[in-house]
């Protein structure tokens, strides 16, 4: 039996679930270039950061994705049986294995001024398991949440989607082409794909038919008041 690699396992999964590499890119946020190199075998040992997103989508372990177990012959269910839901509200104490993550929000500085700033909400919070944050390489005190507004990131992120942001990765050196980032753009809270160009930074929307790429020179980032708030490590439909 030929040795299973990430490339062969991923090809089998895509075929089994009738998903293209382009669709997987949109569903997981893993850059197209990275997926292409994985599928071609050019990346023999992809990073856990990318593999964890792919494995989470197919509901399998990273070991199975790496070929250490057979993901095709022994697939895990896509829709596992639901367990009892534990309800909580703002007054419920945070468990030892949880952290309460604040939301960032866009606020108007003065009524009618048209100027905005980004600040943490005093009330809106979302709970995350500490294990999940550690798995994504996020320090507990560096995790934030952001609500996506508008249709520029369709079909992946709908209006009202919530994303988890790692504020520990906010420099230009931290940018991985094609990954999602939360941005403060002159007081406007935005979520976009980022690409580092030779002369500047590209902001890209998934809905490119209606929202073309935005290119900014590095020298103009300060004038544009464009600041990276952090790398998106999680998203879901938790509308605020």
C-alpha positions in Angstrom: 0.0 0.0 0.0 1.5 3.4 -1.0 2.4 5.7 1.8 -0.3 8.3 2.6 0.8 11.9 2.7 -1.0 15.1 3.3 -1.3 15.6 -0.4 -2.9 12.2 -1.1 -5.2 12.4 1.9 -6.4 15.9 1.0 -7.0 14.9 -2.6 -9.1 12.0 -1.4 -11.1 14.2 1.0 -11.8 16.8 -1.7 -13.0 14.1 -4.1 -15.1 12.4 -1.4 -16.8 15.6 -0.4 -17.1 17.0 -3.9 -15.2 20.2 -3.0 -12.7 22.1 -5.1 -9.5 23.6 -3.8 -11.0 27.1 -4.5 -14.0 26.3 -2.4 -11.8 24.9 0.4 -9.8 28.1 0.4 -13.0 30.2 0.8 -14.4 27.9 3.5 -11.3 27.6 5.6 -9.3 30.8 4.9 -6.2 28.8 4.0 -4.4 30.7 1.1 -4.9 29.3 -2.4 -1.2 29.2 -3.0 -0.7 27.1 0.2 -3.4 24.6 -0.8 -1.9 24.3 -4.3 1.5 23.6 -2.9 0.1 21.0 -0.5 -1.9 19.2 -3.2 1.2 19.2 -5.5 3.4 17.8 -2.8 5.7 20.8 -2.7 4.9 21.2 1.0 5.5 17.8 2.5 4.9 18.9 6.1 2.5 21.8 6.2 2.2 23.9 9.4 -0.4 23.0 12.0 -1.8 26.5 11.6 -3.1 25.7 8.2 -3.7 22.0 8.7 -5.9 22.6 11.8 -8.3 24.7 9.7 -8.6 22.1 7.0 -9.0 19.3 9.6 -11.6 21.2 11.5 -13.7 21.7 8.3 -13.6 17.9 7.5 -14.1 17.1 11.2 -11.0 14.9 11.4 -7.8 15.0 13.4 -4.6 16.6 12.0 -3.0 13.1 12.4 -5.5 11.7 10.0 -4.9 14.6 7.6 -1.1 13.9 7.8 -1.7 10.3 6.8 -1.0 8.7 10.1 -4.6 7.4 10.2 -6.9 6.7 7.3 -9.4 9.5 6.9 -11.3 7.9 4.0 -11.8 4.4 5.3 -12.7 5.6 8.8 -14.3 9.0 8.3 -15.7 10.8 11.3 -19.3 12.0 11.1 -19.8 15.5 9.7 -22.8 16.0 12.0 -22.1 14.4 15.4 -24.9 13.8 17.9 -25.6 17.0 19.9 -24.9 17.0 23.6 -26.8 18.9 26.2 -26.2 22.6 25.9 -24.9 24.5 28.9 -26.6 27.9 29.0 -24.8 31.0 30.4 -25.3 34.7 30.5 -23.2 37.7 31.6 -23.7 36.8 35.3 -22.5 33.2 34.9 -19.0 32.8 36.4 -16.2 31.9 33.9 -15.1 28.3 34.3 -11.4 27.5 35.0 -10.9 26.2 31.4 -12.6 29.2 29.8 -11.8 32.8 29.1 -14.2 35.7 28.3 -13.1 37.5 25.1 -14.2 41.1 24.6 -15.6 42.5 21.4 -14.0 45.4 19.5 -16.5 47.9 18.3 -16.6 51.0 16.1 -17.8 54.1 17.9 -18.4 57.7 16.7 -16.1 60.2 18.5 -18.6 63.0 18.5 -22.2 63.2 17.4 -22.4 64.0 13.7 -18.7 64.4 13.3 -18.2 61.5 11.0 -15.1 60.4 12.8 -14.8 57.0 14.4 -12.5 55.0 16.7 -12.2 51.4 17.7 -12.6 50.4 21.4 -13.4 47.4 23.5 -17.1 46.9 24.4 -17.8 46.9 28.1 -20.5 44.3 27.9 -20.3 42.2 24.7 -18.1 39.2 25.3 -17.8 35.6 23.9 -16.4 32.6 25.8 -13.6 30.5 24.4 -12.0 27.3 25.8 -8.4 27.9 26.8 -7.4 24.7 25.0 -8.9 26.1 21.7 -6.9 29.3 22.1 -3.7 27.5 22.9 -4.2 25.2 19.8 -4.4 28.3 17.6 -1.3 29.9 19.3 -3.3 32.7 20.8 -2.4 34.2 24.2 -5.5 34.6 26.3 -5.0 38.3 26.9 -4.4 38.9 23.1 -7.8 37.4 21.9 -10.5 39.8 20.7 -13.8 39.4 18.8 -15.0 41.4 15.9 -18.4 41.5 14.2 -18.4 41.6 10.4 -20.7 44.1 8.8 -21.7 44.3 5.1 -21.5 41.8 2.2 -18.0 42.3 1.1 -16.8 39.0 2.5 -19.6 36.8 1.1 -19.9 33.9 0.7 -17.5 33.0 3.6 -18.5 35.7 6.1 -22.0 36.9 6.1 -23.2 40.2 7.6 -23.3 39.7 11.4 -20.6 37.0 11.5 -18.2 37.0 14.5 -14.5 36.4 14.1 -11.9 35.7 16.7 -8.8 37.9 16.4 -5.2 37.3 17.6 -4.0 40.8 18.5 -0.5 39.3 19.1 -0.1 39.1 15.3 -0.5 42.7 14.1 2.7 43.7 12.4 3.5 43.7 8.7 6.0 40.9 9.3 3.2 38.8 10.7 1.1 39.0 7.5 0.6 35.7 5.7 -0.7 36.3 2.1 -4.4 35.4 1.8 -5.1 35.1 5.5 -7.8 37.2 7.1 -7.1 40.1 9.4 -9.1 42.7 11.4 -8.1 46.2 10.4 -8.6 49.7 11.8 -8.9 51.8 8.7 -9.3 55.4 9.7 -11.6 54.4 12.5 -13.5 51.9 10.4 -13.5 48.3 11.7 -12.9 46.0 8.7 -12.0 42.3 8.1 -10.1 41.6 4.9 -7.6 39.2 3.3 -4.2 40.8 3.3 -1.3 40.5 0.8 2.1 42.0 1.1 3.2 43.5 -2.2 6.7 44.8 -3.1 5.5 48.4 -2.6 2.6 48.1 -0.2 -0.3 46.2 1.2 -3.3 44.8 -0.7 -6.8 44.5 1.0 -9.0 41.9 -0.7 -12.6 41.0 -0.3 -14.1 37.6 -1.0 -16.9 39.3 -2.9 -14.5 40.7 -5.6 -17.3 41.3 -8.2 -18.6 44.2 -6.1 -15.5 45.1 -4.0 -12.3 45.3 -6.0 -8.8 45.0 -4.5 -7.5 48.0 -2.5 -3.8 48.7 -2.8 -1.9 51.0 -0.5 1.7 52.0 -0.5 3.7 51.4 2.6 4.5 55.1 2.8 0.8 55.9 2.7 -0.4 53.6 5.5 0.1 56.2 8.2 -1.8 58.9 6.2 -4.6 56.3 5.6 -4.5 55.5 9.3 -4.5 51.9 8.4 -3.5 49.6 11.3 -3.6 45.8 11.5 -5.6 44.8 14.7 -4.8 41.1 14.5 -4.9 37.8 12.6 -8.3 36.0 12.3 -8.0 32.5 13.9 -11.7 31.6 14.1 -15.2 32.7 12.8 -18.8 31.8 13.3 -22.3 33.2 13.0 -22.7 34.8 16.4 -24.5 38.0 15.5 -24.4 40.8 18.1 
